[in-house]
Amino acid sequence: MSSVSVRIPTILRTYTGGESEVKAEGATLRAVVADLEASYAGISARILDDAGKIRRFVNVYVGDEDVRFAEGLDTATPAGAQISIIPAVAGG
């Protein structure tokens, strides 16, 4: 299993005890999100919708690659990868 680093946005840090970056395990983004949920109950519901897809207003990157333009939740997460969860900001 590969260990990755996940950057947690401020709005989700209540799930991680205030941590801005946490470690997770998984060979794909789907496995990483499941591992996050196992360690930080409730966090996956803020990332995934009821259909199990990445929420419309949440952007996820593996390294510099937006997973929407890769394999989505099946995007590979090699050991040492940096994953960023970035909620879209609305307003004007």
N, C-alpha and C positions, 0 to 999 in steps of 0.2 A: 504494500500500500504506500502511496506517496503522500508525504506531508507537505502542505501548502500553507501560505500565510494569507489570511483574509482581512482586508481593511474594512472596518465597520464604521458606517456613517453615524454621525452624532445621534440621529433620530432612533437608531437601533441599539445604541449602547446601553440602554436600560436592560436589555437581555443579556449583555455580556459583562455586567457588573462595572460598566464604565470603561471597559477596555476598548481602545481604538483599533487594535489589531489582535487577532487570535489565530491559533494554529488549528488546522483541521486535516482530516485524512480523506483520501479518495482519488481514484484514477480519472473520474469525470466530475464535472460540475454537479451533476445530480447526486453523486455519492458524497461530495463535499457538503452540499446543502443538507443532506440527511445526517451527516456527522455533526454539523452545526446544530441541527435540531436536537440531536441526542444530548449534546452538551449544554445547549441554551434553549430550553423548551419555549416554543412560541415564535421563535425567530423566523422559521421557514414560512409561516403564514403571512409574514410581512414581505417576503421575497417572492413567494409563489401564490398564484390565484387558486380558486376552488378547483380548477381543471388541472392543477399541477404544473402550469406554465409560468414562466417569469412574468410578473405583473407588468402591465403596460407602461407604468411610470417608474419602473426600476431598471436601471442599466447595470449590467454585470460585465466586467472585463476580466479576462485571463491574460495577464501581462498587459499589452497594449491593444489586445484584440477584443472588440465588442462581440460577445457570444451570439448576438442576434444575427450577425453576419458570418458566424462559424457554424457550429453544430448545436447551438442552443445548450440545453442541459446535458447533452452528450459530448460537449466540448471536453477534450482531454485536459487534465490538470496535472502536468508533470511535476515530479518532486521539486520543491523549492519555488514553485510558481507563486506569483503574487496575484491574488484575486481581489478585485475592487467591486464593492456594491455601492452604487451611486443612485440615490433616488432623484428623480427629475424635480427641478424646482420650478414652481409655477408662480405667476404674479406679474405685475407690470407697473 
